[in-house]
Amino acid sequence: MRILGITFRYGKDVYGGAEAHMRELAEGLKRLGAEVDICTTKTQTINHLIKSGELWDNTQEDEEINGIKVYRFPVKNPSKYISLIFEKIIQQELDKEEIAAQSKVEKTAEEYLEAGTGVLLTGWNQLERYGSFSMKWTKKDPAVLIKDENIKKVNLTISNKKKIEGEIIFRSPDQELHYSLPTTKDWQQISFSLPEISEKLFIYIKLNRTWKPLKDFRTLGIGVSQISYVAGGIEKSVDLENDYKKVLIKNGLFVEHYMNNANKRADSCGKFFDYMRGPRSPEMLRWLENNVNKYDIVIAQMLPFNTLQLSLIAKKYNIPLILLPLMHIDDEFYHWKHYYETIKKGDLVLANSSYSKTAFYDRIGAKSVFIGPGVSQETFSQPNIDPEAFRSRYNLENKRIILTVSRKNPSKRYDILIKAMERINQHFNDAHLVMIGPDDDKLPVNSRYVSYLGKVSQEDLVNAYEACEVFAMMSESESFGMVFCEAWMRKKPVIGNLYCGAVSSLIDDGKDGFLCGNEAEVAVKVEKLLNDRKLAGEFGENGLRKVMENHTWDIVTKKVMNLCKESLKAEK
């Protein structure tokens, strides 16, 4: 059986979960008797250009890795100037989608938002972090919903240096109050005393104009760094991270919302997005045209890159096509109409979680099966694992280690773990968070309870898993959550994000780990595991059993090989 893998980058020194997935799969299939080749780019490092755009370094050449031939092709990089134009067009389209959905968003938030909290509705740009300071730029008409009792005061900390005129409207079921928007020289808190309001309070900021910064694709209004209110004599904050998309995700309503937007979006926006994402490689396309018919099966990954679409050439020659999208279905960035159409054209989709299969792939009519990735038994079961060497190397002697492994990126929500450590150290002054992973956001980590180590060697990583007492990762969006399986291989209890669908379908809450929604819950569960070593041990044993029964690479590759054989039989 000849199998061709098509992927965006591949190599011994190419790091990333998706890259490791294809590499382990290819080598595992070869061990099972298949002849496996890889079609990929010449890229080792992908550098960020703009929100949707990437730059490909084109530094690698063809080679053979562990008996697998790797054919590499150059990528045409996007123009920064053209990308900025395309990004602005896409953002304008996304803003229009949000405005069109405003009424529905308000009704949904009104129905599903928990009492005693607030949420940002439509009209906000993404959160920006500058060290310990965070803020959001508004668009033209931002809105907030607060559901609480006896609301008497609202505080906003704003920056309106552009002297934009407008008004702030407070609307409750029985009254509506209007105030002029003040200008500010710098960040300034403005307060509004209100007649007592109960149940719900909508806050609308209506701006007369917006502005566009140079070399930025967004439309900006005023800056907001803090929203709080007084209810029942208690001041409460509205988390700037908590927007309506979180409400949709928490209540399983996001797929319909994202799909509705994607299906109405102009096709041209999808083309602009593909131009920026890449890889665009005419040489790769020509090679596939001339060589794909030499193979029995094509396995292709992944979104949000163009390689999945390139793989559709297999259908031209009636070659079974197995797709590995690795799609983060709860992230709107992955939702495009042409992506849906590509996925449906595959003969089979390998869903990375049971959650993504039922919540998305089944819903769009794609033929899918849940298998997921695997863990290397050899790596995580080697006899020379040395946790004390790790502690000594990084000055962590006498620390009770909570470990997290991920890119240091805001989407991974490492900030939740840092905040939780402040609470935990009120009871455990030796508890310490160790962060391992590439530094995406370049922001400093300023906490005496945290050590950020950056990227470490494979040896140090395995030793770190063994040295920790609890593993925690609060990412909002994952295709699977392999790091939890790695922690289970060393019999560690884990903590994940309750509102990340893939993670919540992987962790059995209260059996092999805990699912938490915020830093307070994380702190409580970490303390519970630090206090109860027996429970922590039981969780670790249960997790190990789950991995050994379902998620080793030997198991995964055997399942994929069987699917390849079944696909060949079906084609005949």
PANU-195844 format. One record per residue (C-alpha): residue in one letter; chain; x, y, z. Coordinates in nm, 2 decimals. Each point is the difference from the previous one (the first is absolute). Example, Ala and Ser with C-alpha at 12.3 -4.5 7.8 and 13.67 -1.06 7.14 Angstrom:
# residues 2
 code unit   east  north     up
    A    A   1.23  -0.45   0.78
    S    A   0.14   0.34  -0.07
END
This chain:
# residues 572
 code unit   east  north     up
    M    A   0.00   0.00   0.00
    R    A   0.14   0.34  -0.10
    I    A  -0.11   0.29   0.21
    L    A   0.06   0.37  -0.06
    G    A  -0.01   0.24   0.28
    I    A  -0.07   0.36  -0.09
    T    A   0.08   0.26   0.27
    F    A   0.11   0.36   0.05
    R    A   0.34  -0.08   0.16
    Y    A   0.19  -0.32   0.10
    G    A   0.33  -0.08   0.15
    K    A   0.21  -0.13   0.28
    D    A   0.06   0.35   0.14
    V    A  -0.35   0.13  -0.08
    Y    A  -0.19   0.05   0.33
    G    A  -0.37   0.01   0.06
    G    A  -0.29  -0.23   0.09
    A    A  -0.13  -0.03  -0.35
    E    A   0.34  -0.06  -0.14
    A    A   0.07  -0.27   0.25
    H    A  -0.34  -0.16  -0.08
    M    A   0.09  -0.04  -0.37
    R    A   0.35  -0.12   0.07
    E    A  -0.10  -0.26   0.25
    L    A  -0.29  -0.12  -0.23
    A    A   0.23  -0.02  -0.30
    E    A   0.27  -0.20   0.18
    G    A  -0.26  -0.22   0.17
    L    A  -0.16  -0.09  -0.33
    K    A   0.34  -0.08  -0.14
    R    A   0.07  -0.24   0.28
    L    A  -0.32  -0.17  -0.08
    G    A   0.12  -0.07  -0.36
    A    A  -0.12   0.30  -0.20
    E    A   0.23   0.20  -0.23
    V    A  -0.05   0.36   0.12
    D    A   0.12   0.32  -0.17
    I    A  -0.06   0.36   0.11
    C    A  -0.09   0.30  -0.22
    T    A   0.06   0.33   0.19
    T    A   0.16   0.34  -0.01
    K    A   0.36   0.10   0.04
    T    A  -0.09   0.18   0.32
    Q    A   0.15  -0.07   0.34
    T    A  -0.12   0.32   0.17
    I    A  -0.33   0.19  -0.06
    N    A   0.01   0.36   0.11
    H    A  -0.30   0.21   0.07
    L    A  -0.07   0.29  -0.25
    I    A  -0.35   0.13   0.09
    K    A  -0.31  -0.14   0.17
    S    A  -0.07  -0.25  -0.28
    G    A   0.33   0.00  -0.18
    E    A   0.32  -0.21   0.04
    L    A   0.35   0.01  -0.15
    W    A   0.17  -0.32  -0.11
    D    A   0.38  -0.02   0.03
    N    A   0.07  -0.25  -0.29
    T    A   0.32  -0.13   0.16
    Q    A  -0.04  -0.38  -0.03
    E    A   0.07  -0.24  -0.28
    D    A  -0.11  -0.35  -0.10
    E    A   0.13  -0.27   0.23
    E    A  -0.08  -0.35   0.14
    I    A  -0.10  -0.02   0.36
    N    A  -0.02  -0.34   0.16
    G    A  -0.06  -0.17  -0.33
    I    A  -0.27   0.26  -0.11
    K    A   0.07   0.21  -0.31
    V    A  -0.08   0.37   0.06
    Y    A  -0.07   0.20  -0.31
    R    A   0.02   0.38   0.07
    F    A  -0.12   0.29  -0.20
    P    A   0.05   0.38   0.02
    V    A  -0.28   0.23   0.12
    K    A  -0.09   0.33  -0.15
    N    A  -0.03   0.24   0.30
    P    A  -0.28   0.25   0.02
    S    A   0.07   0.37  -0.05
    K    A  -0.03   0.20   0.33
    Y    A  -0.17   0.29  -0.18
    I    A  -0.25  -0.22  -0.18
    S    A  -0.06  -0.20   0.32
    L    A  -0.08   0.32   0.19
    I    A  -0.26   0.09  -0.27
    F    A  -0.15  -0.35   0.01
    E    A  -0.01  -0.01   0.38
    K    A  -0.19   0.33   0.00
    I    A  -0.25  -0.14  -0.24
    I    A  -0.05  -0.31   0.20
    Q    A  -0.03   0.20   0.32
    Q    A  -0.27   0.22  -0.15
    E    A  -0.19  -0.31  -0.10
    L    A   0.03  -0.15   0.35
    D    A  -0.11   0.33   0.15
    K    A  -0.31  -0.01  -0.23
    E    A  -0.07  -0.35   0.11
    E    A   0.01   0.10   0.36
    I    A  -0.23   0.30  -0.05
    A    A  -0.25  -0.22  -0.18
    A    A   0.00  -0.25   0.29
    Q    A  -0.02   0.27   0.27
    S    A  -0.37  -0.05   0.09
    K    A   0.03  -0.38   0.01
    V    A   0.32   0.03   0.21
    E    A  -0.17   0.22   0.25
    K    A  -0.30  -0.24   0.03
    T    A   0.23  -0.30   0.04
    A    A   0.22   0.17   0.26
    E    A  -0.31   0.12   0.19
    E    A  -0.13  -0.36   0.02
    Y    A   0.32  -0.18   0.07
    L    A   0.23   0.24   0.20
    E    A   0.04  -0.11   0.36
    A    A  -0.15   0.23   0.26
    G    A   0.24   0.22   0.19
    T    A   0.23   0.05  -0.30
    G    A   0.06   0.22  -0.30
    V    A   0.10  -0.07  -0.36
    L    A   0.13   0.20  -0.29
    L    A  -0.24  -0.02  -0.29
    T    A   0.07   0.12  -0.36
    G    A   0.22   0.29  -0.09
    W    A   0.34  -0.09   0.16
    N    A   0.34  -0.07  -0.14
    Q    A   0.23  -0.27   0.15
    L    A   0.16   0.04   0.34
    E    A   0.35   0.15   0.00
    R    A   0.25  -0.08   0.28
    Y    A   0.29   0.22   0.10
    G    A   0.16  -0.18   0.30
    S    A  -0.25   0.01   0.28
    F    A  -0.21   0.26  -0.18
    S    A  -0.27  -0.11  -0.24
    M    A  -0.26   0.19  -0.21
    K    A  -0.24  -0.01  -0.29
    W    A  -0.07   0.24  -0.28
    T    A  -0.36   0.04  -0.08
    K    A  -0.15   0.02  -0.35
    K    A  -0.27   0.26  -0.07
    D    A  -0.28  -0.14   0.21
    P    A   0.12  -0.23   0.28
    A    A  -0.25  -0.15   0.25
    V    A   0.01  -0.17   0.34
    L    A  -0.26  -0.20   0.18
    I    A  -0.01  -0.03   0.38
    K    A  -0.24  -0.24   0.18
    D    A  -0.02   0.07   0.37
    E    A  -0.22   0.14   0.27
    N    A   0.00   0.34   0.15
    I    A   0.25   0.16  -0.24
    K    A   0.07   0.36   0.12
    K    A   0.32   0.10  -0.17
    V    A   0.22  -0.07  -0.30
    N    A   0.36   0.09  -0.05
    L    A   0.20   0.01  -0.32
    T    A   0.37   0.07  -0.05
    I    A   0.04   0.14  -0.34
    S    A   0.25   0.18  -0.23
    N    A  -0.16   0.24  -0.25
    K    A   0.31   0.20  -0.12
    K    A  -0.15   0.03  -0.34
    K    A  -0.28   0.22   0.15
    I    A  -0.27  -0.21  -0.16
    E    A  -0.35   0.12   0.08
    G    A  -0.28  -0.23   0.09
    E    A  -0.22  -0.12   0.28
    I    A  -0.04  -0.28   0.25
    I    A  -0.34  -0.15   0.04
    F    A  -0.12  -0.21   0.30
    R    A  -0.31  -0.20  -0.09
    S    A  -0.20  -0.21   0.25
    P    A  -0.35  -0.16  -0.04
    D    A  -0.17   0.32   0.13
    Q    A   0.24   0.29  -0.08
    E    A   0.26   0.15  -0.22
    L    A   0.27   0.25   0.10
    H    A   0.23   0.20  -0.23
    Y    A   0.34   0.15   0.08
    S    A   0.25   0.19  -0.21
    L    A   0.33  -0.18  -0.07
    P    A   0.29   0.20   0.16
    T    A   0.34   0.05  -0.17
    T    A   0.31  -0.09   0.20
    K    A   0.37   0.08  -0.01
    D    A   0.09  -0.34   0.12
    W    A  -0.17  -0.30   0.17
    Q    A  -0.27   0.13   0.22
    Q    A  -0.28  -0.16   0.20
    I    A  -0.34   0.14  -0.05
    S    A  -0.29  -0.10   0.23
    F    A  -0.38   0.01  -0.04
    S    A  -0.23  -0.02   0.29
    L    A  -0.33  -0.16  -0.10
    P    A  -0.34  -0.05   0.15
    E    A  -0.02  -0.36   0.14
    I    A  -0.02  -0.24  -0.29
    S    A  -0.07  -0.37   0.02
    E    A   0.00  -0.30  -0.24
    K    A   0.19   0.14  -0.29
    L    A   0.18   0.31  -0.11
    F    A   0.12   0.07  -0.36
    I    A   0.27   0.25  -0.05
    Y    A   0.04   0.15  -0.35
    I    A   0.29   0.23  -0.10
    K    A  -0.10   0.19  -0.31
    L    A   0.29   0.17  -0.18
    N    A  -0.04   0.27  -0.26
    R    A   0.31  -0.12  -0.18
    T    A   0.29  -0.25   0.00
    W    A   0.36   0.01  -0.11
    K    A   0.25  -0.22  -0.18
    P    A   0.36  -0.01   0.12
    L    A   0.27  -0.02  -0.27
    K    A   0.10  -0.36  -0.10
    D    A  -0.29  -0.15   0.20
    F    A  -0.30  -0.18  -0.15
    R    A  -0.24   0.08   0.28
    T    A  -0.25   0.28   0.06
    L    A   0.04   0.15   0.34
    G    A  -0.20   0.21   0.24
    I    A   0.10   0.06   0.36
    G    A   0.21  -0.21   0.23
    V    A  -0.15  -0.18   0.30
    S    A   0.21  -0.16   0.27
    Q    A  -0.25  -0.06   0.27
    I    A  -0.38  -0.04   0.05
    S    A  -0.14  -0.05   0.34
    Y    A  -0.34   0.05   0.17
    V    A  -0.14   0.01   0.36
    A    A  -0.29  -0.24   0.07
    G    A  -0.14  -0.06   0.34
    G    A   0.28   0.21   0.15
    I    A   0.28  -0.22  -0.16
    E    A   0.22   0.12  -0.28
    K    A   0.04  -0.26  -0.27
    S    A   0.22   0.00  -0.32
    V    A  -0.10  -0.09  -0.35
    D    A   0.27  -0.21  -0.14
    L    A   0.12   0.14  -0.33
    E    A   0.08  -0.35  -0.11
    N    A  -0.37  -0.10   0.04
    D    A  -0.17   0.08  -0.32
    Y    A  -0.31  -0.14  -0.17
    K    A   0.20  -0.27  -0.18
    K    A   0.08  -0.15   0.34
    V    A  -0.37  -0.01   0.08
    L    A  -0.06  -0.18  -0.33
    I    A   0.28  -0.25   0.06
    K    A  -0.11  -0.07   0.36
    N    A  -0.35  -0.08  -0.12
    G    A   0.08  -0.19  -0.31
    L    A  -0.14   0.26  -0.24
    F    A   0.32   0.11  -0.18
    V    A   0.00  -0.24  -0.29
    E    A  -0.33   0.13  -0.13
    H    A   0.12   0.36   0.04
    Y    A   0.34  -0.05  -0.17
    M    A  -0.15  -0.21  -0.28
    N    A  -0.27   0.25  -0.07
    N    A   0.26   0.28  -0.03
    A    A   0.23  -0.21  -0.21
    N    A  -0.26  -0.11  -0.25
    K    A  -0.11   0.36  -0.06
    R    A   0.35   0.14  -0.03
    A    A   0.12   0.11  -0.35
    D    A   0.20  -0.26  -0.18
    S    A   0.26   0.27  -0.08
    C    A   0.08   0.02   0.38
    G    A   0.09  -0.37   0.00
    K    A   0.24   0.05  -0.29
    F    A   0.16   0.29   0.18
    F    A   0.04  -0.21   0.31
    D    A   0.16  -0.28  -0.19
    Y    A   0.24   0.24  -0.16
    M    A   0.12   0.11   0.34
    R    A   0.00  -0.34   0.17
    G    A   0.18  -0.20  -0.27
    P    A   0.18  -0.20  -0.09
    R    A  -0.02   0.11  -0.36
    S    A   0.23  -0.22  -0.20
    P    A  -0.05  -0.05  -0.38
    E    A   0.29  -0.25   0.00
    M    A  -0.18  -0.21   0.26
    L    A  -0.32   0.01  -0.20
    R    A   0.19  -0.11  -0.32
    W    A   0.17  -0.28   0.18
    L    A  -0.33  -0.13   0.14
    E    A  -0.15   0.02  -0.35
    N    A   0.28  -0.22  -0.14
    N    A   0.05  -0.24   0.30
    V    A  -0.31  -0.04   0.21
    N    A  -0.13  -0.29  -0.22
    K    A   0.30  -0.21   0.10
    Y    A  -0.15  -0.04   0.35
    D    A  -0.28  -0.21   0.14
    I    A  -0.11   0.23   0.28
    V    A   0.05   0.37   0.08
    I    A  -0.01   0.13   0.36
    A    A   0.00   0.38   0.03
    Q    A   0.02   0.25   0.28
    M    A  -0.10   0.28   0.11
    L    A  -0.20   0.31   0.06
    P    A   0.03   0.30  -0.01
    F    A   0.25  -0.06  -0.28
    N    A  -0.05  -0.07  -0.37
    T    A   0.15  -0.35  -0.01
    L    A  -0.34  -0.16   0.07
    Q    A  -0.14   0.17  -0.32
    L    A   0.31  -0.10  -0.20
    S    A  -0.07  -0.36   0.10
    L    A  -0.33   0.00  -0.19
    I    A   0.20  -0.08  -0.31
    A    A  -0.01  -0.36   0.12
    K    A  -0.37  -0.01  -0.08
    K    A   0.08   0.08  -0.37
    Y    A   0.17  -0.33  -0.02
    N    A  -0.25  -0.19   0.22
    I    A   0.26  -0.05   0.27
    P    A  -0.15  -0.04   0.35
    L    A   0.06   0.32   0.20
    I    A   0.01   0.00   0.38
    L    A   0.00   0.34   0.16
    L    A   0.15   0.10   0.33
    P    A  -0.13   0.36   0.05
    L    A   0.11   0.04   0.36
    M    A  -0.27   0.27   0.02
    H    A  -0.06   0.20   0.31
    I    A  -0.37   0.01  -0.05
    D    A  -0.07   0.25   0.28
    D    A   0.23   0.26  -0.16
    E    A  -0.17   0.22  -0.26
    F    A   0.34   0.03  -0.19
    Y    A  -0.06  -0.35  -0.14
    H    A  -0.35   0.06  -0.13
    W    A  -0.01   0.06  -0.37
    K    A  -0.25  -0.13  -0.25
    H    A   0.27  -0.13  -0.24
    Y    A   0.15  -0.19   0.30
    Y    A  -0.34  -0.17   0.05
    E    A  -0.02  -0.09  -0.36
    T    A   0.36  -0.14   0.00
    I    A  -0.06  -0.22   0.30
    K    A  -0.32  -0.14  -0.14
    K    A   0.19  -0.11  -0.32
    G    A   0.23  -0.23   0.19
    D    A  -0.07  -0.37   0.01
    L    A   0.05   0.00   0.37
    V    A   0.09   0.26   0.27
    L    A   0.21  -0.10   0.30
    A    A  -0.17   0.20   0.28
    N    A   0.24   0.09   0.28
    S    A  -0.26  -0.02   0.27
    S    A  -0.34  -0.16   0.05
    Y    A  -0.12   0.35   0.06
    S    A   0.11   0.13  -0.34
    K    A  -0.16  -0.30  -0.17
    T    A  -0.34   0.05   0.15
    A    A  -0.01   0.37   0.03
    F    A   0.14   0.09  -0.34
    Y    A   0.10  -0.27  -0.25
    D    A  -0.33  -0.19   0.03
    R    A  -0.19   0.32  -0.02
    I    A   0.15   0.11  -0.33
    G    A  -0.05  -0.34  -0.15
    A    A   0.36  -0.12  -0.01
    K    A   0.08  -0.37   0.04
    S    A   0.22   0.00   0.31
    V    A   0.14  -0.23   0.27
    F    A   0.16   0.09   0.33
    I    A   0.35  -0.13   0.05
    G    A   0.21   0.28   0.14
    P    A   0.37   0.02   0.03
    G    A   0.24  -0.22   0.21
    V    A   0.27   0.02   0.25
    S    A   0.35  -0.14  -0.04
    Q    A   0.03  -0.28   0.26
    E    A   0.38  -0.01  -0.06
    T    A   0.04   0.37   0.08
    F    A  -0.22   0.00   0.31
    S    A   0.09  -0.34   0.15
    Q    A   0.38   0.01  -0.03
    P    A   0.19  -0.13   0.31
    N    A   0.23   0.30   0.05
    I    A  -0.27   0.27   0.08
    D    A   0.15   0.22   0.27
    P    A  -0.23   0.26   0.17
    E    A   0.26   0.11   0.25
    A    A   0.24   0.10  -0.29
    F    A  -0.28   0.22  -0.13
    R    A  -0.06   0.15   0.34
    S    A   0.37   0.07   0.04
    R    A   0.05   0.14  -0.34
    Y    A  -0.28   0.26   0.03
    N    A   0.04   0.08   0.38
    L    A  -0.33  -0.17   0.09
    E    A   0.12  -0.20   0.30
    N    A  -0.27  -0.02   0.28
    K    A  -0.27   0.13  -0.23
    R    A  -0.33  -0.17  -0.06
    I    A  -0.02   0.03  -0.37
    I    A  -0.31   0.07  -0.21
    L    A   0.10  -0.04  -0.36
    T    A  -0.14   0.14  -0.32
    V    A   0.13  -0.07  -0.35
    S    A  -0.12   0.21  -0.30
    R    A   0.09   0.29  -0.21
    K    A   0.01   0.32   0.20
    N    A  -0.29   0.15  -0.18
    P    A  -0.31   0.18   0.13
    S    A  -0.23  -0.27  -0.14
    K    A   0.16  -0.25   0.23
    R    A  -0.13   0.20   0.29
    Y    A   0.32  -0.04   0.21
    D    A  -0.12   0.32   0.18
    I    A  -0.26  -0.21   0.17
    L    A   0.26  -0.22   0.15
    I    A   0.22   0.29   0.11
    K    A  -0.30   0.16   0.18
    A    A  -0.09  -0.33   0.16
    M    A   0.36  -0.02   0.14
    E    A  -0.06   0.31   0.20
    R    A  -0.30  -0.17   0.17
    I    A   0.18  -0.33   0.04
    N    A   0.30   0.16   0.18
    Q    A  -0.22   0.13   0.27
    H    A  -0.01  -0.36   0.12
    F    A   0.30  -0.16  -0.16
    N    A   0.30   0.23   0.01
    D    A   0.21  -0.26  -0.19
    A    A  -0.23  -0.05  -0.29
    H    A   0.15   0.12  -0.33
    L    A  -0.12   0.01  -0.36
    V    A   0.25  -0.11  -0.26
    M    A  -0.08   0.11  -0.36
    I    A   0.17  -0.17  -0.30
    G    A  -0.05   0.09  -0.36
    P    A   0.09   0.25  -0.28
    D    A  -0.04   0.37   0.08
    D    A  -0.26   0.11  -0.25
    D    A  -0.12   0.33   0.17
    K    A   0.34   0.11   0.13
    L    A  -0.17   0.14   0.31
    P    A   0.18  -0.02   0.34
    V    A  -0.12  -0.23   0.27
    N    A   0.01   0.20   0.32
    S    A  -0.08  -0.23   0.29
    R    A   0.22  -0.15   0.27
    Y    A  -0.21  -0.31  -0.01
    V    A   0.08  -0.07  -0.37
    S    A   0.30  -0.11  -0.20
    Y    A  -0.02   0.03  -0.38
    L    A   0.26  -0.22  -0.15
    G    A  -0.08   0.04  -0.37
    K    A   0.09  -0.29  -0.23
    V    A   0.19  -0.28   0.16
    S    A   0.16  -0.33  -0.11
    Q    A  -0.21  -0.31  -0.03
    E    A   0.19  -0.14   0.30
    D    A  -0.08   0.30   0.21
    L    A  -0.37  -0.01  -0.11
    V    A  -0.04  -0.37   0.11
    N    A   0.18   0.07   0.32
    A    A  -0.23   0.30   0.06
    Y    A  -0.31  -0.22  -0.03
    E    A   0.15  -0.24   0.25
    A    A   0.10   0.29   0.24
    C    A  -0.35   0.16   0.01
    E    A  -0.28  -0.09   0.23
    V    A  -0.28   0.14  -0.21
    F    A  -0.02   0.08  -0.37
    A    A  -0.23   0.29  -0.11
    M    A  -0.07   0.16  -0.34
    M    A  -0.29   0.24  -0.04
    S    A   0.00   0.05  -0.38
    E    A  -0.33   0.12  -0.15
    S    A   0.04  -0.18  -0.33
    E    A   0.17  -0.34  -0.07
    S    A  -0.05  -0.26  -0.27
    F    A   0.08  -0.28   0.26
    G    A   0.23   0.09   0.30
    M    A   0.30  -0.23  -0.04
    V    A   0.18   0.15   0.30
    F    A  -0.26  -0.15   0.24
    C    A   0.09  -0.35  -0.14
    E    A   0.37   0.07   0.05
    A    A  -0.07   0.10   0.36
    W    A  -0.21  -0.32   0.05
    M    A   0.30  -0.21  -0.14
    R    A   0.18   0.11   0.32
    K    A  -0.31  -0.07   0.21
    K    A  -0.08   0.37   0.07
    P    A  -0.34   0.14   0.08
    V    A  -0.11   0.27  -0.25
    I    A  -0.21   0.32  -0.01
    G    A  -0.15   0.13  -0.32
    N    A  -0.25   0.27  -0.12
    L    A  -0.36  -0.10   0.05
    Y    A  -0.10   0.21  -0.30
    C    A   0.25  -0.15  -0.25
    G    A  -0.21  -0.27  -0.17
    A    A   0.29  -0.22  -0.11
    V    A   0.16   0.01   0.35
    S    A  -0.33  -0.05   0.18
    S    A  -0.06  -0.31  -0.21
    L    A   0.34  -0.14   0.08
    I    A   0.02   0.06   0.37
    D    A  -0.25  -0.20   0.22
    D    A  -0.08   0.26   0.26
    G    A   0.06  -0.15   0.35
    K    A   0.15  -0.32  -0.14
    D    A   0.33   0.09  -0.16
    G    A   0.00   0.37   0.05
    F    A  -0.21   0.31   0.06
    L    A  -0.17   0.24  -0.24
    C    A   0.00   0.36   0.11
    G    A  -0.15   0.33  -0.14
    N    A   0.20   0.27   0.18
    E    A   0.30   0.07   0.22
    A    A  -0.20  -0.05   0.32
    E    A  -0.10  -0.35  -0.10
    V    A   0.35  -0.08  -0.11
    A    A   0.14   0.11   0.34
    V    A  -0.25  -0.22   0.19
    K    A   0.07  -0.31  -0.21
    V    A   0.37   0.04   0.01
    E    A  -0.01   0.04   0.37
    K    A  -0.22  -0.31   0.03
    L    A   0.26  -0.21  -0.20
    L    A   0.29   0.14   0.20
    N    A  -0.18  -0.09   0.32
    D    A  -0.11  -0.34  -0.11
    R    A   0.29  -0.20  -0.15
    K    A  -0.22  -0.32  -0.01
    L    A  -0.26   0.17  -0.22
    A    A   0.28   0.15  -0.22
    G    A   0.15  -0.35  -0.03
    E    A  -0.34  -0.15  -0.10
    F    A  -0.05   0.27  -0.26
    G    A   0.34  -0.07  -0.15
    E    A  -0.05  -0.37  -0.01
    N    A  -0.34   0.04  -0.17
    G    A   0.15   0.24  -0.25
    L    A   0.29  -0.24  -0.08
    R    A  -0.25  -0.28  -0.06
    K    A  -0.20   0.22  -0.24
    V    A   0.31   0.08  -0.20
    M    A   0.13  -0.36  -0.02
    E    A  -0.34  -0.12  -0.12
    N    A  -0.06   0.28  -0.26
    H    A   0.27   0.24  -0.06
    T    A   0.34  -0.15  -0.07
    W    A   0.14   0.03  -0.35
    D    A   0.00  -0.37  -0.05
    I    A  -0.37  -0.01   0.06
    V    A  -0.07   0.31  -0.21
    T    A   0.21  -0.11  -0.30
    K    A  -0.16  -0.35   0.00
    K    A  -0.34   0.17  -0.01
    V    A   0.10   0.22  -0.29
    M    A   0.15  -0.29  -0.19
    N    A  -0.32  -0.19   0.03
    L    A  -0.19   0.30  -0.13
    C    A   0.24   0.03  -0.29
    K    A  -0.07  -0.37  -0.09
    E    A  -0.37   0.05   0.03
    S    A   0.01   0.31  -0.23
    L    A   0.19  -0.20  -0.26
    K    A  -0.26  -0.28   0.01
    A    A  -0.28   0.26  -0.03
    E    A   0.17   0.16  -0.30
    K    A   0.02  -0.34  -0.18
END
